[in-house]
Amino acid sequence: MQQKVQFIGTVLHEPKLLILDEPFSGLDPVNSDLLINVIHELRDRGTTIVLSTHQMDQVERLCDDIVLVNKGRIVLSGNVREVKSRFRSDRLHLEYDGDDAVIRSIPGTQVIVSSAGRVTLALHEGTEPQEVLQHALKSVVIRRFEVAEPSLHDIFVRTVREESESVTSAG
């Protein structure tokens, strides 16, 4: 409740710039949705909002542009769509009718999660989604085929790991 009162006091005078540090911390889902709606309203009225958070799902829902910081250094920045397009997804989601064994044995893939008629596959380097689809269509009926867009969480983790590896190998 205290967090809500502080937020209301902050936005009451309709600031041109709003800086929010971990604004969803401690909020239940109903109040999180309420805060998201208010942030969208403020943005639509022209308020510039700077959001500092570790919750990448909230960043994906709220932000147009991002700056990812690791150990005080900018490691990635840009428009969310543009940043995501720079990172190839290696995950496929399939829903199908047919033999699970066929799907589990598609060359160039590894099963990540599987349940009856659903599977998430990781693509090995050099394997293209269309190859997987063509192979699957020979043996099962495809109900859904999706190349999973990488999440900002996955992109952040990958970027930070690559940065750490390059620092380690250089040092």
Biotite code that builds the C-alpha atoms (Angstrom):
import biotite.structure as struc

atoms = struc.array([
    struc.Atom([0.000, 0.000, 0.000], chain_id="A", res_id=1, res_name="MET", atom_name="CA", element="C"),
    struc.Atom([2.862, 2.351, 0.861], chain_id="A", res_id=2, res_name="GLN", atom_name="CA", element="C"),
    struc.Atom([4.403, 1.765, -2.574], chain_id="A", res_id=3, res_name="GLN", atom_name="CA", element="C"),
    struc.Atom([1.095, 2.655, -4.268], chain_id="A", res_id=4, res_name="LYS", atom_name="CA", element="C"),
    struc.Atom([0.765, 5.876, -2.247], chain_id="A", res_id=5, res_name="VAL", atom_name="CA", element="C"),
    struc.Atom([4.339, 6.888, -3.120], chain_id="A", res_id=6, res_name="GLN", atom_name="CA", element="C"),
    struc.Atom([3.711, 6.210, -6.816], chain_id="A", res_id=7, res_name="PHE", atom_name="CA", element="C"),
    struc.Atom([0.480, 8.218, -6.830], chain_id="A", res_id=8, res_name="ILE", atom_name="CA", element="C"),
    struc.Atom([2.273, 11.118, -5.132], chain_id="A", res_id=9, res_name="GLY", atom_name="CA", element="C"),
    struc.Atom([5.031, 10.935, -7.735], chain_id="A", res_id=10, res_name="THR", atom_name="CA", element="C"),
    struc.Atom([2.767, 11.024, -10.806], chain_id="A", res_id=11, res_name="VAL", atom_name="CA", element="C"),
    struc.Atom([0.096, 13.379, -9.438], chain_id="A", res_id=12, res_name="LEU", atom_name="CA", element="C"),
    struc.Atom([1.766, 16.474, -10.921], chain_id="A", res_id=13, res_name="HIS", atom_name="CA", element="C"),
    struc.Atom([2.224, 14.758, -14.329], chain_id="A", res_id=14, res_name="GLU", atom_name="CA", element="C"),
    struc.Atom([6.025, 14.853, -14.574], chain_id="A", res_id=15, res_name="PRO", atom_name="CA", element="C"),
    struc.Atom([7.759, 15.018, -17.963], chain_id="A", res_id=16, res_name="LYS", atom_name="CA", element="C"),
    struc.Atom([10.388, 12.520, -16.718], chain_id="A", res_id=17, res_name="LEU", atom_name="CA", element="C"),
    struc.Atom([9.688, 9.591, -14.424], chain_id="A", res_id=18, res_name="LEU", atom_name="CA", element="C"),
    struc.Atom([12.413, 7.290, -13.099], chain_id="A", res_id=19, res_name="ILE", atom_name="CA", element="C"),
    struc.Atom([11.180, 4.007, -11.645], chain_id="A", res_id=20, res_name="LEU", atom_name="CA", element="C"),
    struc.Atom([13.514, 1.643, -9.792], chain_id="A", res_id=21, res_name="ASP", atom_name="CA", element="C"),
    struc.Atom([12.135, -1.912, -9.496], chain_id="A", res_id=22, res_name="GLU", atom_name="CA", element="C"),
    struc.Atom([8.549, -0.619, -9.426], chain_id="A", res_id=23, res_name="PRO", atom_name="CA", element="C"),
    struc.Atom([6.961, -4.094, -9.401], chain_id="A", res_id=24, res_name="PHE", atom_name="CA", element="C"),
    struc.Atom([8.840, -5.339, -6.357], chain_id="A", res_id=25, res_name="SER", atom_name="CA", element="C"),
    struc.Atom([6.347, -6.623, -3.810], chain_id="A", res_id=26, res_name="GLY", atom_name="CA", element="C"),
    struc.Atom([3.265, -6.036, -5.963], chain_id="A", res_id=27, res_name="LEU", atom_name="CA", element="C"),
    struc.Atom([0.681, -8.744, -6.506], chain_id="A", res_id=28, res_name="ASP", atom_name="CA", element="C"),
    struc.Atom([-0.495, -9.479, -10.082], chain_id="A", res_id=29, res_name="PRO", atom_name="CA", element="C"),
    struc.Atom([-3.556, -7.204, -9.839], chain_id="A", res_id=30, res_name="VAL", atom_name="CA", element="C"),
    struc.Atom([-1.524, -4.206, -8.691], chain_id="A", res_id=31, res_name="ASN", atom_name="CA", element="C"),
    struc.Atom([1.226, -5.010, -11.229], chain_id="A", res_id=32, res_name="SER", atom_name="CA", element="C"),
    struc.Atom([-1.355, -4.830, -14.025], chain_id="A", res_id=33, res_name="ASP", atom_name="CA", element="C"),
    struc.Atom([-2.705, -1.566, -12.589], chain_id="A", res_id=34, res_name="LEU", atom_name="CA", element="C"),
    struc.Atom([0.812, -0.093, -12.554], chain_id="A", res_id=35, res_name="LEU", atom_name="CA", element="C"),
    struc.Atom([1.432, -1.241, -16.130], chain_id="A", res_id=36, res_name="ILE", atom_name="CA", element="C"),
    struc.Atom([-1.761, 0.512, -17.244], chain_id="A", res_id=37, res_name="ASN", atom_name="CA", element="C"),
    struc.Atom([-0.749, 3.736, -15.498], chain_id="A", res_id=38, res_name="VAL", atom_name="CA", element="C"),
    struc.Atom([2.735, 3.583, -17.055], chain_id="A", res_id=39, res_name="ILE", atom_name="CA", element="C"),
    struc.Atom([1.169, 3.161, -20.501], chain_id="A", res_id=40, res_name="HIS", atom_name="CA", element="C"),
    struc.Atom([-1.151, 6.128, -19.882], chain_id="A", res_id=41, res_name="GLU", atom_name="CA", element="C"),
    struc.Atom([1.756, 8.316, -18.790], chain_id="A", res_id=42, res_name="LEU", atom_name="CA", element="C"),
    struc.Atom([3.805, 7.258, -21.829], chain_id="A", res_id=43, res_name="ARG", atom_name="CA", element="C"),
    struc.Atom([0.857, 7.996, -24.136], chain_id="A", res_id=44, res_name="ASP", atom_name="CA", element="C"),
    struc.Atom([0.622, 11.501, -22.619], chain_id="A", res_id=45, res_name="ARG", atom_name="CA", element="C"),
    struc.Atom([4.282, 12.151, -23.436], chain_id="A", res_id=46, res_name="GLY", atom_name="CA", element="C"),
    struc.Atom([6.041, 11.316, -20.190], chain_id="A", res_id=47, res_name="THR", atom_name="CA", element="C"),
    struc.Atom([9.531, 9.885, -20.634], chain_id="A", res_id=48, res_name="THR", atom_name="CA", element="C"),
    struc.Atom([9.865, 6.880, -18.345], chain_id="A", res_id=49, res_name="ILE", atom_name="CA", element="C"),
    struc.Atom([13.165, 5.350, -17.283], chain_id="A", res_id=50, res_name="VAL", atom_name="CA", element="C"),
    struc.Atom([12.671, 1.889, -15.830], chain_id="A", res_id=51, res_name="LEU", atom_name="CA", element="C"),
    struc.Atom([15.398, 0.155, -13.841], chain_id="A", res_id=52, res_name="SER", atom_name="CA", element="C"),
    struc.Atom([14.574, -3.504, -13.292], chain_id="A", res_id=53, res_name="THR", atom_name="CA", element="C"),
    struc.Atom([15.893, -7.033, -13.374], chain_id="A", res_id=54, res_name="HIS", atom_name="CA", element="C"),
    struc.Atom([12.520, -8.375, -14.508], chain_id="A", res_id=55, res_name="GLN", atom_name="CA", element="C"),
    struc.Atom([13.050, -8.772, -18.240], chain_id="A", res_id=56, res_name="MET", atom_name="CA", element="C"),
    struc.Atom([9.442, -9.845, -18.848], chain_id="A", res_id=57, res_name="ASP", atom_name="CA", element="C"),
    struc.Atom([8.342, -6.412, -17.598], chain_id="A", res_id=58, res_name="GLN", atom_name="CA", element="C"),
    struc.Atom([10.902, -4.745, -19.875], chain_id="A", res_id=59, res_name="VAL", atom_name="CA", element="C"),
    struc.Atom([9.449, -6.624, -22.855], chain_id="A", res_id=60, res_name="GLU", atom_name="CA", element="C"),
    struc.Atom([5.929, -5.498, -21.935], chain_id="A", res_id=61, res_name="ARG", atom_name="CA", element="C"),
    struc.Atom([6.761, -1.861, -21.218], chain_id="A", res_id=62, res_name="LEU", atom_name="CA", element="C"),
    struc.Atom([9.838, -0.613, -23.035], chain_id="A", res_id=63, res_name="CYS", atom_name="CA", element="C"),
    struc.Atom([10.486, 0.644, -26.536], chain_id="A", res_id=64, res_name="ASP", atom_name="CA", element="C"),
    struc.Atom([14.233, 1.094, -26.072], chain_id="A", res_id=65, res_name="ASP", atom_name="CA", element="C"),
    struc.Atom([16.611, -0.630, -23.683], chain_id="A", res_id=66, res_name="ILE", atom_name="CA", element="C"),
    struc.Atom([20.071, -0.359, -22.224], chain_id="A", res_id=67, res_name="VAL", atom_name="CA", element="C"),
    struc.Atom([21.457, -3.504, -20.611], chain_id="A", res_id=68, res_name="LEU", atom_name="CA", element="C"),
    struc.Atom([24.121, -2.800, -18.006], chain_id="A", res_id=69, res_name="VAL", atom_name="CA", element="C"),
    struc.Atom([26.510, -5.360, -16.535], chain_id="A", res_id=70, res_name="ASN", atom_name="CA", element="C"),
    struc.Atom([29.006, -4.395, -13.839], chain_id="A", res_id=71, res_name="LYS", atom_name="CA", element="C"),
    struc.Atom([28.469, -0.713, -14.571], chain_id="A", res_id=72, res_name="GLY", atom_name="CA", element="C"),
    struc.Atom([29.083, -1.034, -18.319], chain_id="A", res_id=73, res_name="ARG", atom_name="CA", element="C"),
    struc.Atom([26.603, -0.840, -21.176], chain_id="A", res_id=74, res_name="ILE", atom_name="CA", element="C"),
    struc.Atom([26.710, -4.222, -22.915], chain_id="A", res_id=75, res_name="VAL", atom_name="CA", element="C"),
    struc.Atom([23.700, -3.867, -25.199], chain_id="A", res_id=76, res_name="LEU", atom_name="CA", element="C"),
    struc.Atom([21.370, -1.066, -26.242], chain_id="A", res_id=77, res_name="SER", atom_name="CA", element="C"),
    struc.Atom([18.758, -0.165, -28.814], chain_id="A", res_id=78, res_name="GLY", atom_name="CA", element="C"),
    struc.Atom([15.141, -0.558, -29.764], chain_id="A", res_id=79, res_name="ASN", atom_name="CA", element="C"),
    struc.Atom([13.697, -3.766, -28.242], chain_id="A", res_id=80, res_name="VAL", atom_name="CA", element="C"),
    struc.Atom([12.561, -5.157, -31.621], chain_id="A", res_id=81, res_name="ARG", atom_name="CA", element="C"),
    struc.Atom([15.916, -4.348, -33.232], chain_id="A", res_id=82, res_name="GLU", atom_name="CA", element="C"),
    struc.Atom([17.886, -5.892, -30.348], chain_id="A", res_id=83, res_name="VAL", atom_name="CA", element="C"),
    struc.Atom([15.802, -9.070, -30.468], chain_id="A", res_id=84, res_name="LYS", atom_name="CA", element="C"),
    struc.Atom([16.243, -9.345, -34.233], chain_id="A", res_id=85, res_name="SER", atom_name="CA", element="C"),
    struc.Atom([20.040, -9.434, -33.765], chain_id="A", res_id=86, res_name="ARG", atom_name="CA", element="C"),
    struc.Atom([19.795, -12.679, -31.805], chain_id="A", res_id=87, res_name="PHE", atom_name="CA", element="C"),
    struc.Atom([18.904, -15.841, -33.696], chain_id="A", res_id=88, res_name="ARG", atom_name="CA", element="C"),
    struc.Atom([16.519, -18.095, -31.910], chain_id="A", res_id=89, res_name="SER", atom_name="CA", element="C"),
    struc.Atom([17.519, -21.714, -31.588], chain_id="A", res_id=90, res_name="ASP", atom_name="CA", element="C"),
    struc.Atom([14.191, -22.858, -30.162], chain_id="A", res_id=91, res_name="ARG", atom_name="CA", element="C"),
    struc.Atom([11.151, -24.288, -31.949], chain_id="A", res_id=92, res_name="LEU", atom_name="CA", element="C"),
    struc.Atom([7.738, -25.030, -30.466], chain_id="A", res_id=93, res_name="HIS", atom_name="CA", element="C"),
    struc.Atom([5.699, -27.734, -32.169], chain_id="A", res_id=94, res_name="LEU", atom_name="CA", element="C"),
    struc.Atom([2.245, -29.117, -31.523], chain_id="A", res_id=95, res_name="GLU", atom_name="CA", element="C"),
    struc.Atom([1.406, -32.198, -33.536], chain_id="A", res_id=96, res_name="TYR", atom_name="CA", element="C"),
    struc.Atom([-0.622, -35.361, -33.899], chain_id="A", res_id=97, res_name="ASP", atom_name="CA", element="C"),
    struc.Atom([1.405, -38.490, -34.444], chain_id="A", res_id=98, res_name="GLY", atom_name="CA", element="C"),
    struc.Atom([4.394, -40.472, -33.253], chain_id="A", res_id=99, res_name="ASP", atom_name="CA", element="C"),
    struc.Atom([6.407, -38.775, -30.481], chain_id="A", res_id=100, res_name="ASP", atom_name="CA", element="C"),
    struc.Atom([9.457, -40.883, -31.347], chain_id="A", res_id=101, res_name="ALA", atom_name="CA", element="C"),
    struc.Atom([9.633, -39.303, -34.806], chain_id="A", res_id=102, res_name="VAL", atom_name="CA", element="C"),
    struc.Atom([9.703, -35.795, -33.369], chain_id="A", res_id=103, res_name="ILE", atom_name="CA", element="C"),
    struc.Atom([12.265, -36.737, -30.723], chain_id="A", res_id=104, res_name="ARG", atom_name="CA", element="C"),
    struc.Atom([14.625, -38.090, -33.379], chain_id="A", res_id=105, res_name="SER", atom_name="CA", element="C"),
    struc.Atom([14.674, -35.210, -35.856], chain_id="A", res_id=106, res_name="ILE", atom_name="CA", element="C"),
    struc.Atom([18.291, -34.739, -36.946], chain_id="A", res_id=107, res_name="PRO", atom_name="CA", element="C"),
    struc.Atom([19.977, -31.532, -35.820], chain_id="A", res_id=108, res_name="GLY", atom_name="CA", element="C"),
    struc.Atom([17.725, -31.009, -32.807], chain_id="A", res_id=109, res_name="THR", atom_name="CA", element="C"),
    struc.Atom([17.600, -31.710, -29.098], chain_id="A", res_id=110, res_name="GLN", atom_name="CA", element="C"),
    struc.Atom([14.393, -32.066, -27.083], chain_id="A", res_id=111, res_name="VAL", atom_name="CA", element="C"),
    struc.Atom([14.160, -29.444, -24.352], chain_id="A", res_id=112, res_name="ILE", atom_name="CA", element="C"),
    struc.Atom([10.594, -30.054, -23.121], chain_id="A", res_id=113, res_name="VAL", atom_name="CA", element="C"),
    struc.Atom([8.164, -32.685, -24.275], chain_id="A", res_id=114, res_name="SER", atom_name="CA", element="C"),
    struc.Atom([4.630, -33.727, -23.424], chain_id="A", res_id=115, res_name="SER", atom_name="CA", element="C"),
    struc.Atom([1.914, -35.514, -25.380], chain_id="A", res_id=116, res_name="ALA", atom_name="CA", element="C"),
    struc.Atom([1.699, -33.789, -28.752], chain_id="A", res_id=117, res_name="GLY", atom_name="CA", element="C"),
    struc.Atom([3.909, -30.834, -27.762], chain_id="A", res_id=118, res_name="ARG", atom_name="CA", element="C"),
    struc.Atom([7.629, -30.335, -27.875], chain_id="A", res_id=119, res_name="VAL", atom_name="CA", element="C"),
    struc.Atom([10.215, -27.581, -27.598], chain_id="A", res_id=120, res_name="THR", atom_name="CA", element="C"),
    struc.Atom([13.335, -28.318, -29.616], chain_id="A", res_id=121, res_name="LEU", atom_name="CA", element="C"),
    struc.Atom([16.759, -26.684, -29.566], chain_id="A", res_id=122, res_name="ALA", atom_name="CA", element="C"),
    struc.Atom([18.380, -26.401, -32.980], chain_id="A", res_id=123, res_name="LEU", atom_name="CA", element="C"),
    struc.Atom([21.981, -27.467, -33.346], chain_id="A", res_id=124, res_name="HIS", atom_name="CA", element="C"),
    struc.Atom([24.314, -25.027, -35.096], chain_id="A", res_id=125, res_name="GLU", atom_name="CA", element="C"),
    struc.Atom([23.603, -25.077, -38.822], chain_id="A", res_id=126, res_name="GLY", atom_name="CA", element="C"),
    struc.Atom([20.127, -26.617, -38.553], chain_id="A", res_id=127, res_name="THR", atom_name="CA", element="C"),
    struc.Atom([17.401, -24.473, -40.079], chain_id="A", res_id=128, res_name="GLU", atom_name="CA", element="C"),
    struc.Atom([13.785, -24.401, -38.862], chain_id="A", res_id=129, res_name="PRO", atom_name="CA", element="C"),
    struc.Atom([12.496, -25.257, -42.354], chain_id="A", res_id=130, res_name="GLN", atom_name="CA", element="C"),
    struc.Atom([14.539, -28.495, -42.337], chain_id="A", res_id=131, res_name="GLU", atom_name="CA", element="C"),
    struc.Atom([12.888, -29.527, -39.095], chain_id="A", res_id=132, res_name="VAL", atom_name="CA", element="C"),
    struc.Atom([9.438, -28.691, -40.439], chain_id="A", res_id=133, res_name="LEU", atom_name="CA", element="C"),
    struc.Atom([10.016, -30.673, -43.638], chain_id="A", res_id=134, res_name="GLN", atom_name="CA", element="C"),
    struc.Atom([11.224, -33.677, -41.641], chain_id="A", res_id=135, res_name="HIS", atom_name="CA", element="C"),
    struc.Atom([8.274, -33.507, -39.239], chain_id="A", res_id=136, res_name="ALA", atom_name="CA", element="C"),
    struc.Atom([5.689, -33.146, -42.024], chain_id="A", res_id=137, res_name="LEU", atom_name="CA", element="C"),
    struc.Atom([6.759, -36.514, -43.449], chain_id="A", res_id=138, res_name="LYS", atom_name="CA", element="C"),
    struc.Atom([5.508, -38.343, -40.340], chain_id="A", res_id=139, res_name="SER", atom_name="CA", element="C"),
    struc.Atom([3.127, -36.229, -38.240], chain_id="A", res_id=140, res_name="VAL", atom_name="CA", element="C"),
    struc.Atom([0.353, -33.660, -38.649], chain_id="A", res_id=141, res_name="VAL", atom_name="CA", element="C"),
    struc.Atom([1.614, -30.254, -37.528], chain_id="A", res_id=142, res_name="ILE", atom_name="CA", element="C"),
    struc.Atom([-0.925, -28.219, -35.537], chain_id="A", res_id=143, res_name="ARG", atom_name="CA", element="C"),
    struc.Atom([1.489, -25.443, -34.571], chain_id="A", res_id=144, res_name="ARG", atom_name="CA", element="C"),
    struc.Atom([5.031, -24.597, -35.621], chain_id="A", res_id=145, res_name="PHE", atom_name="CA", element="C"),
    struc.Atom([6.737, -21.585, -34.086], chain_id="A", res_id=146, res_name="GLU", atom_name="CA", element="C"),
    struc.Atom([10.269, -20.289, -34.195], chain_id="A", res_id=147, res_name="VAL", atom_name="CA", element="C"),
    struc.Atom([10.519, -18.924, -30.670], chain_id="A", res_id=148, res_name="ALA", atom_name="CA", element="C"),
    struc.Atom([11.664, -15.346, -30.437], chain_id="A", res_id=149, res_name="GLU", atom_name="CA", element="C"),
    struc.Atom([14.482, -15.068, -27.913], chain_id="A", res_id=150, res_name="PRO", atom_name="CA", element="C"),
    struc.Atom([13.411, -13.415, -24.681], chain_id="A", res_id=151, res_name="SER", atom_name="CA", element="C"),
    struc.Atom([15.258, -10.405, -23.314], chain_id="A", res_id=152, res_name="LEU", atom_name="CA", element="C"),
    struc.Atom([16.133, -12.600, -20.341], chain_id="A", res_id=153, res_name="HIS", atom_name="CA", element="C"),
    struc.Atom([17.882, -15.083, -22.645], chain_id="A", res_id=154, res_name="ASP", atom_name="CA", element="C"),
    struc.Atom([19.565, -12.268, -24.579], chain_id="A", res_id=155, res_name="ILE", atom_name="CA", element="C"),
    struc.Atom([20.806, -10.634, -21.375], chain_id="A", res_id=156, res_name="PHE", atom_name="CA", element="C"),
    struc.Atom([22.186, -13.915, -20.004], chain_id="A", res_id=157, res_name="VAL", atom_name="CA", element="C"),
    struc.Atom([23.867, -14.736, -23.302], chain_id="A", res_id=158, res_name="ARG", atom_name="CA", element="C"),
    struc.Atom([25.370, -11.249, -23.631], chain_id="A", res_id=159, res_name="THR", atom_name="CA", element="C"),
    struc.Atom([26.679, -11.224, -20.060], chain_id="A", res_id=160, res_name="VAL", atom_name="CA", element="C"),
    struc.Atom([28.187, -14.717, -20.449], chain_id="A", res_id=161, res_name="ARG", atom_name="CA", element="C"),
    struc.Atom([29.896, -13.769, -23.715], chain_id="A", res_id=162, res_name="GLU", atom_name="CA", element="C"),
    struc.Atom([31.224, -10.591, -22.122], chain_id="A", res_id=163, res_name="GLU", atom_name="CA", element="C"),
    struc.Atom([32.537, -12.532, -19.107], chain_id="A", res_id=164, res_name="SER", atom_name="CA", element="C"),
    struc.Atom([34.201, -15.104, -21.366], chain_id="A", res_id=165, res_name="GLU", atom_name="CA", element="C"),
    struc.Atom([35.905, -12.426, -23.449], chain_id="A", res_id=166, res_name="SER", atom_name="CA", element="C"),
    struc.Atom([37.198, -10.666, -20.310], chain_id="A", res_id=167, res_name="VAL", atom_name="CA", element="C"),
    struc.Atom([38.424, -13.986, -18.884], chain_id="A", res_id=168, res_name="THR", atom_name="CA", element="C"),
    struc.Atom([40.204, -15.009, -22.086], chain_id="A", res_id=169, res_name="SER", atom_name="CA", element="C"),
    struc.Atom([41.764, -11.550, -22.478], chain_id="A", res_id=170, res_name="ALA", atom_name="CA", element="C"),
    struc.Atom([42.977, -11.450, -18.899], chain_id="A", res_id=171, res_name="GLY", atom_name="CA", element="C"),
])
